[in-house]
Amino acid sequence: MTAPQDNAGIKIMVIDDSSTIRRSAEIFLGQAGYQVVLAEDGFDALAKMNDHKPSLIFCDILMPRLDGYQTCALIKKSAKFHATPVIMLSSKDGLFDRARGAMVGSDAYLTKPFTKDSLLKTVREHTAQALSK
C-alpha cells in the first residue's frame, strides 16, 4: 500500500450529482492521501478545472444540465485537459454505456456503488499511466 504522503501531489476531481457518492469518494481518496475536488455536475466541474488542474477525473454519467458523456467530450476536446484520464461512473454496467463512454474519450468505467478498493485501484492504474506519459 502506498503511503498517503506519496499521493499528496495528485489531485482527483469527482463529478457526481449524488452527495453520497461525492462524500464516499472524498473520504476514500482523502484517507489515501489524495487531494480531492468535488463538483455537482458538468458545468460545476468545467468551472473548477482551470483552478484545480486535476490529475484524474471521475465523472458520473447521469447528471442534470450537462451529462457525463457531454462533460467527458468537452474535457477531451480541451487542449489543456485532453490527456487527463476520465473515468466514467454509472450504476448501470451495460455494454452500451461502456461503448458510449469510450466513444467520447473516457479512459475507463467504474460501476457504482464502488468499494474503496475498486476506487483506489482505478486511481493507481490511471495515475501511474498519466505519470509515465
N, C-alpha and C positions, 0 to 999 in steps of 0.2 A: 504494500500500500504506500502510495506517495505521501510524504509529509505535507501537511497543509501549507507551510511556508513556500514550498516549491510551486504551488499553484497561484500564489498571490498576484502575480502579474497577468493572469489570464482572466479576462472579463467576459462573462456569458450573459447574453440577453435572453429573457424568457418572455415570449409574446403569447398571452392567453387571456381570454375574457373571463375565465374562471378564477376567482380569487383563491380558491382552494388549491388549484394546480399551481398558480404562481407562488403561493406560500410554501407548498411542499417542495417545489424546485428550489426556492430560495433557501430553505432550511438544509436540504440535502447538499446543495452546492456550497453553501456557506460553511457547513461543517467540514467540507473537504478543502476549504481554504480559498475557494474561487471568489472573485468579485462578481456580484450579481446585479444586473439591471433589469427591472421589470417594466413591462408595457402591457396595457389592457387590450390594445388592438393594433392593427397595422399602421394607422395614422399616428398613434402614440409612439410606436416603435420607430417609424421613419423620422419623427421629430427629434427623437433622442439619440439616434445613431451617430450623428456627427460629433456630438459632445462626448459620447462614451466610447466610441470605436470598439465595439465588441469583437472578440476573437472567434466567437461561436454564437449562433443564434438558434434557439428552439422556437418554432412557430406553429401555433395551433392552426388547424385548417378551418374549422367552423367558427367564425367571428363576425360580429356585426360590422357594418360600414365597409371594411376592406378585408376580404377573407384571406386565409393563409396562402392560397395559390397566388393571388394578386400581389400580396405583400412579398412573397418569395421572388416572384418575377421582377418586381421593382428593385429589390435588393440586388439581384443578379445582373440587372441592366445597369446598375450604378458602377461607374469607373472606379470609385473608391472602395466599394464593398463586394464586387463581383466574385472575389476569391474567398470571401468569408463563408465558411461552411454553414448551411442552413439545414436544420433537422426538423422535418415536419412532425407535428404531434396530432394524433387523432384517436378518438375512441373506437373508430372503425378500422379493421385490419384487412381491408379488401384490396385485391389486386388493382382495381380501377383507381383507388385513391393513391396507391403507391406509384402507379404509372403516371397519373396526372401530376403528382409531386415531382417525379423525375423530369417530366416534360417542361416544368417551369424552372428547373435547375436545382431542386433540393438535393442534398448530399446523402440523406438517409431518412429513415422513417421510424418513429418510436410510438408504440401504441400506449394509450392511456387506459387505466391508470398505470403509471410506470413505477418501478421499485427504485429504491436508492441505488442498488447495484446496477440496474439496467441504465439508469440515467448517467451515473458516473462512468460506466464502461463506454457509453456512447461519447461522452465528453473526452475521455482519454484517447479513444481511437481517432477522433476528428481533430483534436488539438495537436496530437502528435503528427498527423498528416499535414496540418497547416504550418506547423513549425519547421517541418522538413522541406517545405517548398521554397 
